Amino acid sequence: MRSHALRSALVWACLASPAWAGAPFQVSAGIGWSVRATWELPAKPLAIAHSKDSRRVFVLCEDAKVRIFAANGRKEGELPVGADIRGIEAASDGESLYLASGRDNRITVVDLALAKTIDTHGAPALGPDQAPVTLVVFSDFECPWCTKEAPILQKLLAQNQDRLRIVFKHAPLPSHSRAEGAALAAIAAQLQGKFWPMHDALFAGAPWTAETIQSAALKAGLNMELFRLDQAGTEAAARLAKDRKDARQAGVASVPALFVNGYPVRNRSLASLQSMVDGILAGVEPRP
């Protein structure tokens, strides 16, 4: 583990010195300080780590749990670990933890996925409404990686027909000149109850030309006069704006972006997605 004595001491002071909370700027022996925040913990802290940008702080506690906090002190979650864990270090992006055993010569690397809250109301979906697992996909019809992911999601749904619901959210990239128009077209198709036929036709439309969207609408069997009105209407624009807002709030930086019960997906392969579904359904808490 790397040693960051002064930095760790300052973070420790913020966590462990409630008497200083709200104290003014002070100086002592050439060091000036002020307390940013004090966080109360349910168990004695043993070690602290944080991401390079300090946006996420990890506190290993005596009760064999790592408490995870945002920089403002808001608790983001907790990770159960083995009772032998005595040291932690964080990756620079705060997305992985390195856990050191105090019992043997063992380091465990844990990849973190903190759940996001994503509003799916009104979004097109496949699978039972009451399915125990919901997969949300933020996608772009002009994105080749999104095109490749669509059949994988279809296979995942086929493997979990009574257990999985897939929800589609629009996140067209500015770099794709026709992606926004395709998203509006898909929303217009949804208003006619034909989102999924349009979805399939749009993903099958490459190479993209000026006629791609029109051809997809015809293939999906839409009322073309109503389709043109809805595509340019306020309802489609509002729904697209809502999906884009939800994408920003979920931290979506690229597409396709997948979330399983709110947990961001790192590996989009069928096997990895099935593993996430199985793990959520099992409802167990294995300890690293």
Helices and strands as residue ranges (DSSP letters): H 5-16, G 18-20, E 26-28, E 31-33, E 45-50, E 56-61, E 65-70, E 75-80, E 85-90, E 96-101, E 107-111, E 125-126, E 133-139, H 144-159, E 164-170, H 179-191, H 195-203, H 212-219, H 224-231, H 234-249, E 257-260, E 263-264, H 270-282
